[in-house]
């Protein structure tokens, strides 16, 4: 049984490995040996009443295409389904999910729209972010206004649907030739939320050349500087990297000094400097575990140029 994921089971025998993942009443399994996989399938079929569906092609909401060069995971069918549901003839294709000039606020004087419909649209889009990182920021921004949606908010959501109509087939590619090295990127805007003046953290994690995890999330506290916002974002990325490190250890993978790339030299300096002073003493202590894991050698903080950073998760 996996040490982190209790629905994951592993069997090693004679240098070969069998992986079994349970999801409610569905089972996904595979391994390095065709013989081992076949024996498992035969034994399960003899013990339980079950149907073998063959090579994995569908998994709740996901379409999976496997080949010798890698695996492509997408939600094209789901995308087309929600477009049919919400397209009322006004969805002309657009090349981007949100205008760079968009700055949504509460719009107190704006025209009120159907809250139930708005929430349905947001819920459908949130499910799509399982493979569509390109709409993550836009969807999460629009989701902040579900309590009292206005026409301006619905227009922003419609823009996302118009973008999906332009790019229904996009997904994630996992190369079979990718090296199994772990690294993360973090980024933050500053006071981008016009409602609360809070910043947004954007993080993503790669396993080799494959993007396997990402997030775009409003920070829980107000940052008083870009340095603080970037520091909080880096702490969030560090937390995810450590969780992934623990999870991947079940597969026999180990990592030391995981690269965490940050585009703020000052945020890196705060993490590397154990001396608290007036500029950092107000930062919530829970974020300082970033410094702790840097000192332990679990992560390695590296500066990266801003143009190579995860801006897609912090700005439209």
N, C-alpha and C positions, 0 to 999 in steps of 0.2 A: 504494500500500500504506500502511496506517496506520502511524504512527510508533511507536505503543505496541502496538496489537493487529495482529499480522502476518497475521491471518486476515480482516482488513477491507480491502476495495479500494474506491477511490473514483474516479469519472470526472466531470470537469466539462466541459461542452460547451455553448457558446452561452447561458450563464447558467443552465443546468439541471444537476442533479447526479444521478448514479447511484451507489447504495450496494450493495455485494455483500459478504455475510457468509458465510464458509465454516465449517461444523461437520462434521468428518469427511467423510462423503460426501453431506451435505445442503448446499444453497445457499439462502440467503434473500436476495432482492434487491428493491429498490424505488427510487423516485426521484421527482423533482419534475415529470417529464414522462412522460406515458403513452406517447408515441412512442418516447422513449429506452428505456424499460423494455421495450416490445414488440420493438424491434430487438435488444436484448440477448438476450431470450428466443429469438428466431428464430435468432440467430447461434449460441448455445449448443446449440440443438437440432440444428442442421446439422453442428456439429463433434463432438458427443458423443451417445452413446445415453443419453437421460435422459427423465424424465417430469415434466411441469409439473402441479403439484398445485393450482394456483389460489391464491386469496388465503390468506395464512397464517392457519390456524385452530388448528393443533397444532404444538408444538415439544417435544422430549423432556420429557415430564412436565407440560408447560404447555398450558393451553387459552387461546386468544386470540380475543377477540371485538372486531372493529373496526367503528366507526361514524363518522358525520360529526362527532360531538361528542368523540370520543376512543377510547381502546382499553382494554379490561378484560382483565387477565391473571389467571388463577386456576388452581387445581388441584383442582377439585371432583370430577372423576372419580377422580383418584389418592386423594383423601381418602376417598371411599366404598370404594375398593378395599382400602385398609389397614384401614378399619373392619371390613369383612367378614372380613379375615384375622385380626384380633386380638380381635374382639368374641366373647366366649364367653357372652353373655347377661347380663353384669354391667356393661354400659356404659350407665348412665342419663345422659341429657344434663345437662350442667352449664354455667352461664353464664360461668364463668371458668376459665382453664387451671390455676391454682394458687391455693391459699388464701394470703392475706396473712400468715397465721401460720406458714406452712411454713418450716422451718429444717432442711434435710437435713444429716446428718453421716455418718460412716462406719458408724454403728450396729453396732458390733462384736458386740453380743450379739443382734442381730436374726436372724430366720429367713432362711436362705440360699435364693435362688430360682434358677431355671434361667438361667445366664449367657447361653447361646446365644439364648434367647427374648428376654431383656432387650436384648441387643445388636441383635437384629433389629428390635425396637420402636424403639429409639433411632435406628438407621439410617434407618428409614422416616420418622420424624419430622424428622430433619435434612434429608432431601430436600424435605420439605414447606415448610421455612423459606425456600425460594426466593421464595415469595409471602406466607407467613404470618408476618409480623414479630411478630404478637401472641403467638406461642408460642416465640419465639426464646430468651428468657431461661429459661423453664421447661425447654425441651428441653436447652439447654446446661448447665443446673444438674444435671439428671438424668444427662447424659452423663458427668459426672465420676466416676460410681460403677460404670462398666461392668466394672472389674476384679474387683469383689466385690459384686455387687448383693444387696440384702436386700429383705425384704418391704415395708419402708417406702418404698424407692426405687421398687419396682414399682407401689405404690399411687399414688405421685406421677405416674408415667408414665401409669397408667390414668386419672388425673384429666385429663390432657391429651387423651387419646382421647375422654373423655366430653364435653369442651369442643368437640372437633371434630365430634362427633355433633350438638351444639347449633348449630354454625356451619359447616356443610360448604361453603357457597357463597362465603365471603369471599375477597377477592383484592385486586389493585391496580388503581387507576384512573389512567390517564394522559390528561389533558385536552388536546384539540387546541388549546384557546385559552390554554394556560398560557404564561406568559412564560419565556424561557430564561435565568433568573438562577440562579446557583449559591449555595447556602448550606449550612452544617452546624451540627449541634447535638451537644454532648458532655455527658456526665454520668458520675458514678461514685458507688458506695456506698463505705462504709469498712469494711474487714476483714470483708466479708460472707461470705467462704468460711470455714466453720467447720473445715475440714481444715487449711488452711495460713495462715489469717488474712490472705489476700490480698484485695484489692479487685477489683471488677468494673467494667470500662469499658463504657459504652454510648454509641454514636454513631449518627447518621443524617444522610443528605445528601439535599437536595431540589434538583431542577431545576425552577424555578418552583414550581407547586403540587403537583408530582408527587414522591413519595418514590421514589428510585431506588437507594438503598444504605443498609445498616444493619449493625450488629454488636453483639454482646454477648459480651464476652470477659474471662476472668480475667486480671488483670495479671500480668506475669512476675516482678515483685518486690514485696516487702511495703512498702506505704506507711506512713509513720509519722504521717501526719496527713491530714485530709480535703483540705487544700490540695494536698498531694502527689498524692493519688489523682485529684483533679480535673485537675491539671496534666498527669499522664500520659495521662488520657483525652482531654484537649484535643489533646495531641501526636499521639495515634492518629488523631483526627478530621482534624487538619491533614494528616497523611500521605495519607489517603484523598482529601481535597479536592484536593491537588496532583496525585495520580494521575488523578483525574477531569478536572482542568483540562488535563492533557497529552492525555488521550484525546479530549476534546471539541474540542481544537484541530484535530484531523483533519476535523472537520465544519465548520470555519470559525468556530468560536466562541472568543472570547477573554474572559478574566476578569481583573480587577485588584481587589485588596483584597476577597477573598472573605469575606463575613461568617461568622464562627465564633462561635456563641452559647453562652456558658458561664454557669452559675448561681452560680459562685464568684468573688466579687470578689477574694479573696486569690490565687487561681490566676492570674487576669488580671494582677494586680500583679506576680507573680513573672515572668510572661512579658514584661512591659513594663519591668522593672527590670533593667538589665545588671549590677548590683552583686550579687555572690554574698555571702551571709552564712551564719551558722551554721544557719539554718533551711532553706537550699536547697542548700548545697554538697555534700550527700551524694546528691542526685538524680542518677541516671545521666546522663552527658553526652549520650547519644543522644536524650533527651527535650528537650534544650535547643534542638533545631533549630526548635521551635515559636517560640522567641524570635527566632531568626535570620530566619525567614520573615515574622514580624510586622515586624521592622525593615526588611526588603526591600520591604514593602508588598504581599506576596503574599496575606496574610490580614489581616482586621481583627477583633480580639477585642472582642466586645460582651457586656455583661452582660444576662442575661435572668432573669426571676423563676423561682423553683424550680418553681412549679406549671405553668409552660409548658415544662418541660424533658423530656428523654428518659428519664424514670423507668421506662418500660415495659421498658427493656433492662437495668435494674440491680436491680429489685425485683420480687417476685412480686405 
